Amino acid sequence: MPTFSGFLVTREPQSFENAISAKEFSSDDYCGTTYAAKLLGLSVATVQSLVERGEIPAWKTLGGHRRLSLRAINSYLKKHNPQLTQAEPDPRQRLSVLVVEDEELTRELYLSHFDEWDLAMDCTFMPSAMEALMDIASMRPDLLITDLNMPGVDGIEMLRSIKRNQQLAAMQILVISGLSQEAIQARGGLPSDAHFHGKPINFDWLQGYVTALIGANRRWR
């Protein structure tokens, strides 16, 4: 069972099968440090420092990623910067994206393009499928972008586990991998609703894809 200290949550280690199917907190009233930094007009490092000092309540996922209370962010704004607009009551008005990629240079390439696009999206990067499986049930991203050929639990095994979790049924899946279609089929194939694009990444296409998802996201919500 989780133990609580304010909003901080610690959990005993779980298998990834248990983690992916576990009921977690609703994400409706929480956001990550990147989005919190945008709302507060601060750097991510400053937000992390505020959390560590207990000035903004937060809890941590199994993978050690902070989730901040929007109510607490609004309270901090009211106290320290009342002229700023309050945080949105529902961070899901923005597209939530999880990128699973084990190559650091590729993660940096994603980040540089995402920053350049300046779209209504919040992105979390994870370097392994195992870490993603530990957090994805509570994060419930709108879009998962993943590589396949990763050490340990590979992307294909991760996708099989994800498809067994009905809470993630609406999540869009985009696979971007250097593996051939033949190699993927030999390892069991992809879920029928997953979209596949080969490497190198076509960022012009990806920008259009993400922009379309953001528009659809707003209509659905």
HELIX and SHEET records of a PDB file:
HELIX    1   1 PHE A   16  SER A   21  1                                   6    
HELIX    2   2 THR A   33  LEU A   40  1                                   8    
HELIX    3   3 VAL A   44  GLU A   52  1                                   9    
HELIX    4   4 LEU A   70  HIS A   80  1                                  11    
HELIX    5   5 PRO A   91  GLN A   93  5                                   3    
HELIX    6   6 GLU A  104  TRP A  117  1                                  14    
HELIX    7   7 ALA A  129  MET A  139  1                                  11    
HELIX    8   8 GLY A  155  LYS A  163  1                                   9    
HELIX    9   9 GLN A  166  LEU A  168  5                                   3    
HELIX   10  10 GLN A  181  ALA A  186  1                                   6    
HELIX   11  11 PHE A  203  TRP A  220  1                                  18    
SHEET    1   A 2 THR A   3  SER A   5  0                                        
SHEET    2   A 2 LEU A   8  THR A  10 -1                                        
SHEET    1   B 3 TYR A  30  CYS A  31  0                                        
SHEET    2   B 3 ARG A  66  SER A  69 -1                                        
SHEET    3   B 3 ALA A  58  LYS A  60 -1                                        
SHEET    1   C 5 MET A 121  MET A 126  0                                        
SHEET    2   C 5 LEU A  95  VAL A 100  1                                        
SHEET    3   C 5 LEU A 143  THR A 146  1                                        
SHEET    4   C 5 GLN A 172  SER A 177  1                                        
SHEET    5   C 5 HIS A 195  GLY A 198  1                                        
END                                                                             
